[in-house]
Amino acid sequence: MEYDINDLDQLITKIESQVDYADIRAGKGNGTSIVMKDDKFQEINSGLTNGARIRVLNNGAWGFAYTNDLSKLEEVSKTAIKISNSLKSDVKMSDADVIEDDVKTPRKIPVSSVDINEKIDLIKDTNKAAKLDNIISATVNYSDSETESVFLNSEGTNIHMEETRLGMFLNVIASNGELIQIGHDSLGGAKGYEVLKNADIESFGRNVAESAKRLLDAKAAPSGKFPIITDNTLTGVMIHEALGHAVESDLILQDDSILKDKMNTKIGSDIVNIYDDPTMDAFGHYEYDTEGVKTFKNHLVKDGELVSLLSSRESAGKLGIKSSGNARSSMEDQPIVRMSNTYLQPGDMSFDELIEDIKDGIYLKGSRGGQVDTGKGIFQFNATEAFKIENGELTTPLRDVSLSGNILETLKHIDGLGSDFKTSVGFCGKDGQIAPVGDGGPHTRIQNAIVGGSQ
């Protein structure tokens, strides 16, 4: 760190005599981003970051200030104090353990040790693998980061962290002259470069392209209520968007969640168990949140019953609970409640067992995004591709398929869970902030699902 830890200790000591609470988060990092579109590199960037923020709480009001010049930290602290003294609020923080720790992301190959040309070759290989017949466009996005940070607060917590994360995202467009269809997938993790070095890049690129190509010959999907199977990716997106955001305690406090006043009530079938787990090996991994709270595997829905929420120290304080360790933000932003790795726990059924009793249903794969209204508890997601299920077998490929409904009704209609499990790599936006997240689950059977198509 460019700023000596002893100086930070002294600054916290100086600040705490003037406010009710204070914390400092300072860090540096390096990262690379590369974008290749239609065989041409549009962006190749590598750079360093450096910055610190100071946050103070005084008389129930926050003061927050950020700088990328660490020599100005004392000046920044005065700004934060001045802001808090000029505001009126009623913020109360939940209690948190005092922690001293030093943590480091497990990694075999530091991304900073890999030559930029090797990363460029990886992207070229991915692009080449996706260039099948009928593929008219391919875009590969690569990003990696290594950060070192320290968090101190006036309660005595002192945490040093070294974190690594990387991801690669592939989008392809297929056309037969009449139709245009899209394929998408991603690779990555909170590890070192070994995540991509050990991946089968040729299969990854080819599978995304083949998915888009299949859609050119697919039939228009029917509309109506059907028994459906969602694959790992779509299961994860549904759990993240429809349930995960609804259990964010700041949205509950804003009266913008269908789950307000639903604690300890049944919101899903008996086999539904949903977790948010920052500690697991997935893209949304972190050991401590940006308020220095130790993370854990949080059981949100147990046997269909809502038993826990996602919270920060502030939102937990307002609700009279303990923070779940879900305060997240970049260095320059104020912490807000965010998901980490959110998933539906798998069951014990094989894929064949899930579909064998379905006479007329639909298998939905992948996600092309969608919309969620957490206040009303309604959603609509678009699958990447789909297949009809007839008499227990997959038959006709389908395109342009959507899944919609009320999340509480949908969770109650889940009656079969596969034994498989997979999480996806992605980013989640909220209040103008972006956070790396993982979401996933097993193949999932849902009865009476509302499917939209063009027929």
C-alpha positions in Angstrom: 0.0 0.0 0.0 1.2 3.5 -0.8 -0.3 4.7 2.5 1.3 3.3 5.6 -1.0 1.3 7.8 0.2 3.1 10.9 -0.8 6.4 9.3 -4.3 5.0 8.7 -4.5 3.9 12.4 -3.5 7.3 13.5 -6.1 9.0 11.2 -8.9 6.7 12.5 -7.9 7.6 16.1 -8.0 11.3 15.2 -11.4 11.0 13.5 -13.1 8.9 16.1 -12.9 11.6 18.7 -15.1 13.8 16.5 -17.8 11.4 15.3 -19.9 8.4 16.5 -18.3 6.0 14.0 -15.7 6.1 11.2 -14.2 3.7 8.7 -11.5 3.9 6.1 -11.1 1.8 3.0 -8.0 2.2 0.9 -6.6 0.1 -1.9 -4.7 -0.3 -5.2 -5.2 -2.6 -8.1 -4.3 -3.6 -11.6 -6.6 -4.8 -14.4 -6.9 -5.6 -18.0 -9.9 -5.3 -20.4 -9.9 -6.6 -24.0 -12.8 -6.4 -26.5 -12.7 -8.2 -29.9 -15.6 -7.7 -32.3 -15.9 -9.2 -35.8 -12.3 -10.2 -35.9 -11.0 -6.8 -34.8 -9.8 -5.6 -31.4 -11.8 -2.6 -30.3 -10.1 -2.2 -26.9 -6.9 -3.4 -25.2 -6.5 -1.7 -21.9 -4.3 -2.4 -18.9 -4.1 0.0 -16.0 -3.5 0.7 -12.3 -6.0 2.1 -9.8 -5.4 3.7 -6.4 -7.8 5.3 -4.0 -9.3 5.6 -0.6 -12.6 6.6 1.0 -13.5 7.8 4.4 -17.0 7.3 5.9 -18.2 8.8 9.1 -21.5 8.6 11.1 -22.4 11.4 13.4 -25.7 12.2 15.0 -27.4 9.7 12.7 -26.1 11.1 9.4 -23.4 9.7 7.0 -20.5 11.7 5.6 -18.6 10.2 2.7 -15.6 11.3 0.8 -13.3 9.7 -1.8 -9.9 10.5 -3.2 -7.4 8.9 -5.6 -4.6 10.9 -4.0 -3.7 9.1 -0.8 -1.6 12.0 0.5 -4.9 14.0 0.9 -6.6 11.5 3.3 -6.6 13.9 6.2 -8.2 16.6 4.1 -10.8 14.0 2.8 -11.6 13.1 6.4 -12.4 16.7 7.2 -14.8 16.8 4.2 -16.6 13.6 5.4 -17.0 15.0 8.9 -18.3 18.3 7.5 -20.9 16.5 5.3 -22.2 14.4 8.2 -22.5 17.5 10.4 -24.5 19.3 7.8 -27.1 16.6 7.4 -29.9 15.3 9.6 -30.9 11.6 9.6 -31.7 8.7 11.8 -29.2 6.0 10.8 -28.5 3.3 13.3 -25.9 0.6 12.7 -26.3 -3.0 13.9 -23.5 -4.4 16.1 -20.6 -6.2 14.3 -17.7 -8.3 15.5 -14.3 -6.6 15.8 -12.0 -8.4 13.4 -8.3 -8.5 12.5 -7.5 -10.6 9.5 -5.4 -11.0 6.4 -7.1 -12.8 3.5 -6.1 -13.7 0.0 -8.0 -15.1 -3.0 -6.8 -18.7 -3.8 -4.9 -18.5 -7.1 -2.4 -20.6 -8.9 -1.6 -18.1 -11.7 -1.8 -14.4 -10.9 -3.4 -12.6 -13.8 -0.7 -9.9 -13.6 2.0 -12.6 -14.3 0.3 -13.5 -17.6 1.7 -11.7 -20.7 -0.9 -9.5 -22.5 -0.2 -11.5 -25.7 -1.3 -14.7 -24.1 -4.6 -13.1 -23.2 -5.0 -11.8 -26.7 -4.3 -15.3 -28.1 -7.0 -16.7 -25.8 -9.5 -14.2 -27.2 -8.5 -15.0 -30.8 -9.0 -18.7 -30.1 -12.4 -18.1 -28.6 -13.4 -16.0 -31.6 -12.1 -18.6 -34.0 -14.0 -21.4 -32.3 -17.3 -19.4 -32.6 -16.9 -18.7 -36.4 -19.2 -21.4 -37.7 -21.4 -21.2 -40.8 -24.2 -18.7 -40.4 -22.4 -16.8 -37.6 -22.3 -13.2 -38.9 -20.9 -11.5 -35.8 -19.0 -12.5 -32.7 -17.9 -10.4 -29.7 -15.5 -11.5 -27.0 -15.1 -9.4 -23.8 -12.3 -10.2 -21.4 -11.6 -8.5 -18.0 -9.4 -9.3 -15.0 -8.4 -7.5 -11.8 -6.1 -7.9 -8.8 -6.8 -5.6 -5.9 -5.1 -5.1 -2.5 -7.1 -3.2 0.1 -7.3 -2.5 3.8 -10.3 -1.7 5.9 -10.2 -0.1 9.3 -12.9 1.2 11.6 -13.2 3.1 14.8 -14.4 -0.1 16.6 -11.0 -1.8 16.1 -11.5 -3.8 13.0 -8.5 -4.1 10.7 -8.7 -6.3 7.6 -6.2 -6.7 4.8 -7.4 -8.3 1.6 -5.9 -9.4 -1.7 -8.5 -10.4 -4.3 -8.5 -11.6 -7.9 -11.3 -12.0 -10.4 -11.5 -12.6 -14.1 -14.2 -13.3 -16.7 -14.7 -13.8 -20.4 -18.0 -13.2 -22.2 -18.9 -14.4 -25.7 -21.9 -13.1 -27.7 -22.6 -14.4 -31.2 -25.2 -13.5 -33.8 -26.4 -16.1 -36.4 -28.5 -15.4 -39.5 -29.8 -17.4 -42.4 -30.9 -14.2 -44.4 -34.4 -14.2 -42.9 -33.9 -14.7 -39.1 -31.3 -13.4 -36.7 -30.6 -15.2 -33.5 -28.2 -14.7 -30.5 -26.0 -17.0 -28.5 -24.2 -16.1 -25.2 -22.1 -17.7 -22.5 -19.4 -16.8 -20.0 -16.4 -18.2 -18.1 -14.6 -16.9 -15.1 -14.2 -17.0 -11.3 -12.7 -15.4 -8.3 -9.4 -17.2 -8.9 -6.3 -16.8 -11.0 -5.7 -17.2 -14.7 -5.9 -21.0 -14.3 -9.8 -20.6 -14.6 -9.4 -19.9 -18.4 -6.1 -21.6 -19.0 -7.7 -25.0 -18.0 -10.9 -24.4 -19.9 -11.8 -26.1 -23.1 -12.0 -22.8 -25.2 -12.7 -24.6 -28.5 -15.8 -26.3 -27.0 -16.9 -23.1 -25.3 -16.9 -21.1 -28.4 -18.3 -23.8 -30.6 -21.2 -24.5 -28.2 -22.3 -20.9 -28.1 -22.3 -20.7 -31.9 -24.1 -23.9 -32.3 -26.8 -22.7 -29.9 -27.4 -19.6 -32.0 -27.4 -21.7 -35.2 -30.0 -24.2 -33.9 -32.4 -21.3 -33.3 -32.4 -20.5 -37.0 -34.3 -23.8 -37.7 -36.4 -23.6 -34.5 -40.1 -23.2 -34.5 -42.0 -20.3 -33.0 -42.9 -21.1 -29.4 -46.5 -21.6 -28.2 -48.1 -19.4 -25.6 -50.0 -20.6 -22.5 -49.5 -22.5 -19.3 -47.2 -25.5 -19.4 -45.1 -27.7 -17.1 -41.5 -26.5 -17.8 -37.9 -27.4 -17.1 -35.5 -24.6 -16.6 -31.8 -25.3 -17.1 -29.1 -24.2 -14.6 -28.6 -20.8 -16.1 -32.3 -19.8 -16.3 -32.9 -21.2 -12.8 -30.1 -19.0 -11.5 -31.4 -15.9 -13.3 -34.9 -16.5 -11.9 -33.6 -16.9 -8.4 -31.3 -13.9 -8.6 -33.7 -11.5 -10.2 -37.1 -12.4 -8.8 -36.2 -13.7 -5.3 -32.7 -12.3 -4.6 -33.6 -8.6 -5.2 -36.8 -9.0 -3.2 -34.9 -10.1 -0.1 -32.5 -7.1 -0.2 -33.4 -5.4 3.1 -33.0 -1.9 1.7 -35.8 -2.6 -0.9 -37.9 -4.0 1.9 -37.4 -0.8 4.0 -38.3 1.2 0.9 -41.6 -0.7 0.6 -40.5 -2.0 -2.8 -40.5 -5.8 -2.2 -43.3 -8.3 -2.4 -41.6 -10.1 0.6 -42.2 -7.3 3.1 -43.8 -8.7 6.2 -43.4 -12.3 4.7 -40.7 -13.4 7.2 -41.3 -16.9 8.5 -44.1 -17.5 6.0 -44.4 -20.0 3.2 -43.3 -18.5 -0.1 -42.3 -21.7 -2.0 -42.9 -25.5 -2.1 -41.4 -27.7 0.5 -38.4 -28.6 -1.7 -37.3 -25.0 -2.3 -34.1 -24.0 -0.5 -32.4 -20.8 -1.6 -29.0 -19.5 -0.4 -26.8 -16.5 -0.8 -23.2 -17.5 -0.2 -20.2 -15.1 -0.6 -17.9 -17.8 0.7 -18.4 -20.3 -2.1 -16.1 -20.8 -5.1 -18.0 -18.7 -7.6 -17.7 -15.3 -9.4 -19.4 -13.4 -6.5 -16.9 -14.6 -3.9 -15.7 -12.4 -1.0 -14.6 -13.1 2.6 -15.6 -9.7 4.1 -18.0 -7.1 2.8 -17.1 -3.4 2.5 -18.1 -2.8 6.1 -15.7 -5.4 7.4 -18.5 -7.9 8.2 -17.5 -11.6 7.9 -19.6 -13.4 5.3 -21.3 -16.8 5.6 -23.7 -19.1 3.8 -27.0 -17.4 4.3 -30.1 -19.7 4.1 -32.7 -17.4 2.7 -35.6 -19.8 2.0 -35.7 -23.0 4.0 -38.1 -25.7 2.9 -40.2 -23.1 1.2 -40.2 -20.6 4.1 -38.6 -17.2 4.1 -36.2 -17.3 7.0 -33.5 -14.6 6.3 -32.7 -11.4 4.4 -29.7 -9.7 2.8 -28.5 -6.7 4.8 -25.9 -4.1 5.5 -25.2 -2.8 9.0 -27.5 0.2 8.4 -30.4 -1.7 7.0 -29.9 -4.4 9.7 -29.9 -1.7 12.3 -33.3 -0.4 11.1 -34.8 -3.9 11.1 -33.3 -5.0 14.5 -31.2 -7.8 13.0 -27.5 -8.5 12.5 -25.9 -7.7 9.2 -25.6 -10.6 6.7 -22.4 -9.2 5.2 -24.0 -8.0 2.0 -22.8 -4.4 1.9 -20.9 -4.0 -1.3 -19.5 -1.2 -3.5 -16.5 -0.1 -5.4 -14.0 2.1 -3.6 -15.6 5.4 -4.7 -19.2 4.4 -4.0 -21.2 4.1 -0.8 -22.0 0.6 0.3 -25.4 -0.7 -0.6 -27.1 -4.1 -0.1 -26.1 -6.5 -2.9 -26.3 -10.2 -3.6 -23.1 -12.4 -3.9 -23.7 -16.0 -5.1 -27.4 -16.7 -5.0 -28.7 -20.2 -5.9 -31.4 -22.8 -5.6 -30.2 -25.9 -3.8 -30.3 -29.0 -6.0 -32.3 -32.2 -5.4 -31.8 -35.8 -6.4 -33.6 -36.2 -9.7 -31.9 -37.0 -13.0 -32.9 -35.0 -16.1 -34.7 -38.0 -17.5 -36.7 -38.3 -14.3 -37.6 -34.6 -14.4 -39.2 -34.9 -17.9 -40.5 -38.5 -18.0 -44.0 -37.6 -16.7 -44.4 -34.5 -18.8 -46.9 -35.1 -21.7 -46.8 -31.6 -23.2 -44.3 -29.2 -21.8 -41.3 -27.0 -22.6 -37.6 -27.1 -21.7 -36.1 -23.6 -21.4 -32.3 -23.0 -21.7 -30.1 -20.0 -21.1 -31.1 -16.4 -20.5 -31.4 -13.3 -22.7 -32.4 -11.0 -19.9 -35.8 -9.8 -18.7 -37.7 -7.5 -16.4 -38.6 -7.7 -12.7 -40.9 -5.6 -10.5 -39.8 -6.5 -6.9 -42.7 -4.5 -5.4 -45.4 -6.4 -7.3 -43.4 -9.6 -7.4 -43.8 -10.2 -11.1 -41.2 -11.1 -13.7 -40.6 -11.9 -17.3 -37.4 -13.6 -18.6 -36.4 -14.6 -22.1 -34.8 -17.9 -22.7 -31.9 -18.3 -25.1 -33.4 -21.5 -26.6 -36.0 -24.1 -25.8 -37.4 -27.5 -26.8 -40.8 -29.0 -26.7 -41.3 -31.9 -24.3 -43.7 -34.5 -25.6 -44.4 -37.7 -23.7 -41.3 -37.5 -21.7 -38.9 -36.7 -24.6 -37.3 -33.6 -26.0 -38.6 -32.9 -29.5 -39.0 -29.7 -31.5 -36.5 -26.8 -31.0 -38.2 -23.6 -30.2 -37.2 -19.9 -30.4 -38.2 -16.6 -28.8 -39.6 -18.1 -25.6 -40.3 -16.2 -22.5 -41.2 -17.1 -18.9 -43.4 -14.8 -16.8 -45.4 -14.9 -13.7 -45.6 -14.1 -10.0 -42.5 -15.2 -8.1 -44.4 -16.4 -5.1 -46.7 -18.6 -7.2 -43.8 -19.8 -9.3 -41.8 -20.9 -6.3 -44.8 -22.8 -5.0 -45.1 -24.6 -8.3 -41.6 -26.0 -8.2 -42.1 -29.8 -7.8 -38.8 -31.3 -9.1 -35.1 -30.5 -8.7 -32.2 -32.1 -10.6 -29.1 -33.4 -8.9 -26.9 -31.3 -11.1 -25.6 -27.9 -10.1 -23.9 -25.0 -11.9 -23.4 -21.3 -11.3 -23.0 -18.6 -13.9 -20.6 -15.6 -14.2 -22.1 -12.2 -14.4 -22.5 -8.6 -13.2 -25.5 -7.1 -11.4 -26.5 -3.4 -11.6 -28.3 -1.5 -8.8 -28.5 2.2 -8.1 -25.8 2.9 -10.7 -23.3 0.4 -9.2 -22.1 -2.8 -10.8 -21.1 -5.9 -8.7 -19.7 -9.2 -9.8 -22.2 -12.0 -8.9 -22.8 -15.7 -9.4 -26.2 -17.3 -9.6 -27.3 -20.8 -10.3 -29.0 -24.0 -9.3 -30.1 -27.4 -10.8 -32.4 -28.2 -13.6 -35.8 -27.3 -12.2 -39.3 -28.5 -12.9 -42.1 -25.9 -12.5 -45.8 -26.7 -13.0 -48.4 -24.3 -14.6 -45.7 -21.9 -15.8 -46.7 -19.0 -18.0 -44.8 -19.3 -21.3 -45.0 -16.7 -24.0 -44.3 -17.2 -27.7 -45.4 -16.0 -31.0 -48.0 -18.7 -31.6 
